[in-house]
Amino acid sequence: MGSGSTRPNNADEKMIAAIERGSGDEFKDRNPPKSKDKKLIKEKEARKEKAQGKTERLKALRLAAEKEGKA
């Protein structure tokens, strides 16, 4: 392919090229759009906050034990 060739670069151009070729199979985008599932996002945030809370409590306990050990 020379410098003047045009290749499909994005999903739209690839889909159009597939239609023009007459490909019988369905076009599939390699990078589908990200999920917009609000419930799933909120659940992940809740899990993340819970884990951070546990980490903070454990850190506080460790620091208290170190202070007690030094005293």
N, C-alpha and C positions, 0 to 999 in steps of 0.2 A: 504494500500500500504506500502510495506516494504521499507527499505532503499536502496534496490537494484533495485527498479523499475525505469523505465525511462519514463518520461513524456515529451511531446513536449514543449519546452520552447520558441521558437521563431516562427515567422510567417511561415517560410519555413517548419519547422518540423511539425507544426500544419496542414499545407496544405497537406503535404505528408501523415500524419496520417489520414486526412479526405479522401484522395484518396484511401488509403489502406482499410479503413472501407467501402468504397463504398458509401459514402454519396452522395445522388443525388443532394442536394442543392449546390449552388455555395459557395466556401469559401470566407469569407470576413475578412479582417484584421481589428482588432480593432483600430490600430493606423496607418492609411494610411499616406503616405509620405506628407510632407508639400507642400503647393502650391508654385510653382516657377513662378507665374504670375508677371512678371516684371512691367507691367503697374499698377497693383493694388498696388504693393509695393511702386512705385513712387508716386501714388496718396495719399497713407497714409502718406508718408514722407512729401509731400507738405502740407497736412492738419495739420500735427504735427507742422511744421515750422510756419505756419500761426497762429496757436493757441499760440505758444510761443512768436511770435512777438506781438500779441495783449496783452498778459500778461505783457510783458516788457513795452509796451507803457502805460498800465494802472498803472503799478507800478511807472513809472516815473511821471505820472500825480498826483498820490497820494502823492508822496514825494514832488513834487513842491507845492501842495496845503498845505501840512503840514508846509513847510518852510514859505509859504506866511501867513499862520495862525499865526505862531509864531512871525512874523515880525510886 
